[in-house]
C-alpha cells in the first residue's frame, strides 16, 4: 500500500492533474471516479496505472478485478494519498492514468466541430460531450483552446474522450482538412438565423470562446455567420449551450434517429 503523498507515482499523478506540459510530455492523462474509469476500461484504453482505496464499492472492485486480469499496474493507496492525488473534493476511491490514444478520423468527413478559443474547462467538456452525442465525426481544437485532457474537461466530457476523435491543430492544418466543406461561424445577433441554413452536407460548425468570441482565423475560414434568435432580449448564450443548439440542428436537419441512422 502507498501511504506517503511523496511517493513518485503520486507525484507523477499530481503533475498530470495540474500541468498540461506534463500531459503532453508523458502522453497521458487522469480519469477519476467509478463511471469514467469503467468507461475507459470498456473502451479498451491503456491504463498505465490504476490506484484505489480499500473501501471500494462492489462496482469499483469489479473494475479493479478487470484491470488486474488485463495486467494493468495496480496500487492500493491510503485515503489521504487518494485525496492528494485527486483533483476532486470527494474522491470515489479509484483513479486511472491513461495513455492518450487519438481515435481514428474517418477518411471522409461530413460533420466537423471547432471550438475556437474556448478556455473554460466546463464549457469545453460540455461541448465535447454534446459533440459525441450528436455524431460529430471529429473535433478540431485550435491552439488557443484549453487542454482537452485537463481534469475538469475530462469530467465534464463524461466519457466523450473515449468515443470522439479530436485533434489539436494549427489553423493552417484545419484549413487544409476542411477544404471543400462549408464552415459556419456562430455569432451573436449577426448573420443568418441558424434554422435557415442548410446543414445537411459537409458542414463545419465553429463556436467562439467565452470572452472575445471567435478569432480572425475562424472568421476567415467561415463562409457565413449564423445566429440563434433570442426574442427574450439576451445578448448572447453560453458557449456550450450555443454549440449544443447548433449541433442538434444538424441532427434535426439530417433526420437522425436515436440509433444514429437516418430516418427512412
N, C-alpha and C positions, 0 to 999 in steps of 0.2 A: 504493500500500500504506500502511496505517496502521501507523506504527511507534512512536507515543507513547501511553502509557496515559492521558495527559491530554487526548487528543482528545475533543471534546464528544460525539461519538457513543458513545464507550466510556464516558464518564462517565454518559451517559444510561442505558446498559445497566446499569451498576452500580447506579444509583438504582432501576431496575425490579427488580433482583435482591434488593435489601435493604430496600426501603421500600414498604409496602402503600399508603401515601398516594400515592406516585408512580404506582403501577399504576392506582389509581382515577382520578387526575387525568388521566393520559395515555390511559387506556382501553387499556392494552397490558400484555403480559407476555412472558416469555422462555422459549423451549424450547431445550434443548441436546441434542446428540448426533444421530447419523445416524438412528436409528429414529424419534425423536419429531419431528424436523424433516421427515422423509419423510412421517410420518402427517399432519402439518399440511398439507403440500403436497397430498397425495391428498384430504384433507378439504376443500380449497379455501379455507382460512383466509388472510386477507390478511396478507402479510408486509411490514411497514414497513421492515425492514432485515434482511439476512442477511449475517453476517460468517463468514469462513472462512480457514483457513491454506492454504498451497500444497501441503501433503503429504496431501491428502485421499485416501481410498480411492476405488476406481473407483465404488463405490456413492454415496459422498459427492459426487463430481464430477458424476454424473448428476443428483443433486438440485440442485446449483448450476446446471447447464445448464437444467433445467426451470424454475427460478425466473427465470433470465435470459430465457427465452422468454416468460414471463408479464410481464416488465417490472419485476420486483421490484428494489429497490435492493440492490446487492451491493457488498461491500467485502472485499478481501483484507487480512488483518492479520498482523503478525509473531506468532510463537508466544508470546512473553512478553505481548503485548497480549491474545491469546486467553485466556491464563491469568488475566489481570487482569479480564477481562470475565466469566469463567466463575464459576459457583457450585460447580463440582466440582473435585476434586483432580487429575483426569486428563482434561482436555477432549479431545473426539474431533475437534476441528478444525472444527466447524460449529455455528452458533448463530443462532437467528432471533428477532426481535422481532415478535410477532404482535398484531394488533388483537383485543381482547376482543370476541368475537362471540357473544352469547347465542343459543343454539339455541331453536327454536320449541317451545313447550309444547303437547302435544296438547290439543285442545278438550275432550275427555272423559277424565278421569283415573281410573285404576283401581289404580295401584301407585305410591305416593309413599314416599320415604325421607327421614328427617330426622335428621341427626347433631347432637345438642344439646350444645353446649359442648365439642365436640371441638377441642382446641387443638394436639394433636401432629400435625405435618405428615405424618409417615409413616403414622399411622393414618388421617388424612383421605384421603390419596391412595389407600390400600388400600381404603377404603370406597367411594370413587368408582369405582375400577377394578372392584370387585365389583358395584356397582350397575349399571354399564354392561353387564357380562356377564350379569347376572340379568334384564335387561329392565325395570329401574326406569324409569318414564316421566319423572320429574323429581325432583331433589333440592332440597329447601328448606333453606337454610342460615340458621339464626338468627344474630342479631348477635354472639353470644358465640363463634362458631366462628373458627378460623384462616382466613386469607385463602385461598380455594381456588386462587388463581393464584400463591401463593408457590412459589418454585423447588422445594423439597423435595416439596410436594404434587403439583406437575406431574409430577415424575419418578416418584413413587410411583404416580400415576394411570395411567401407561403408556398415554397416548392417550385416556383416558376423557373428557377435556375436549372432544375433537373429536366425541364421539358422544352425550354425556349432557347433556340440558338441566339447568341448575342456576340457582338464583336466591337471592341474599341478601335476606331479607325480615324485617320485624318480625313479632313473634308475632301481632299483630292481623291482618296480611295473611295469615299462614299459616292462622289460624283461619278466615278468610273463604274461602280457596281450598280448604280441606279440609272445608268444611261438608257434612254428609251422609255423610261417609266414616267408617269405623271405625278409630280410631287406637289402636295398641297400643304400650306402653312397655316396653322390655326392663329387667328388674330382676334383681338378684342374689338368688336364693332367695326371691322373692316372686311371688305371683300364680299364673297358670295355666301348666302346662307347655306349651311352645311347640307341641308336636305335637298338643295337644288344642284348639287354636284354629283356627277356620275362616278361612283367609286367601284364600279363593277369589274374593271380590268386594270391590272398592272399599276397599282397605286402605292404611293409613298406618303405617309402621314407624318408631319413634323409638328411637334408641340414645343413651345419655348419654355424657358425656365421661369422660376417664381418671381424673380426680382426685375430683370430687364427684358424678359421675353427672348425671342429668337434673335440670333446674331446675324451678321452680314452674310456669312456663308450659307446659312439656311435660307435667307431671303433670296439669294442668287440661285439656289437650287430649285426653289418653288416656281411653278408656272402660274400659281394663283394663290390668293389668300382666301380663307373661309372663316366664317364666324358662326357662333352659336347665339341665336337671338335670345335676348334677356328682357322680356316685357316687364319684369319687376323692377327694372331700373338699375340693377347692379352693373358695375363697370367691367367686371371680369369674373371668371370662375377659377377655382383651384386647379392647378395644372393636372393633377391626377383625375379630377372629375371631367375636365375638358377632354383629356385624352380618352377616357372611357366612353364618353358620348360619341366621339368621332369614330373610334374603333368599332363600336357596336352599330354605327350607321353603315359601315362597310358590311358587317354581318347581316344587317337587315336587308340591304340592297341586293346582296348576293343570295338571299334566301337560304341561309344556312340553317339546317335543322340541329337539334340538340346533340346529335352524334357527329356533327362536323360535315355531313354530306349535304349537297344541295337538295332542296325540296323538288320533287317532281311536279 
